[in-house]
Amino acid sequence: KMKKIVILSVFLMTIASFAQAQCDVTEFTNKCADRLKPLGFKYLKSYKLDFLNGSKKQIMYSYVFSNGTNYIVTLANNQKDNKGLYVTLLDSEKRPVASSYVERDKKYLSAITIKCSRTGIYYLAYEVKEGKEFCGSSVIGFKR
């Protein structure tokens, strides 16, 4: 009987620690989406950014952007000014188009805007450059 209690206790503690380690991005997604409307952008898509406590170095998503459309990519995490988290927008050949990290100033922007000049697949490469906040969110918005 004692053995069953010990096994059950270990099982419950494992579940509790797993639940705690989960990346809940609801708050971050809402923060990203709230920035769209005042700037005239409409919500398109959101991305959960779970770097699995640092075991993932980069998270990449693809999206088709349309010529002549303005896009915004917003970011949020637990850090002030989303320090450490940034996105690099890559074209279909995976060449950098824009980044939310300004190397010269060592500054992390909370959003980047792009006017698309060519319809095609673009890649959003998310990374954490410094810090230990490996959970965040990103939202894409558009306006014509």
Secondary structure, 3 states (H helix, E strand, C coil): CHHHHHHHHHHHHHHHHHHHHCCCCHHHHHHHHHCCHHHCCEEEEEEEEECHHHCCCEEEEEEEECCCCEEEEEEEECCHHHCCEEEEEECCCCCEEEECEECCCCEECCEEEEECCCCEEEEEEEEECCCCCCEEEEEEEEEC
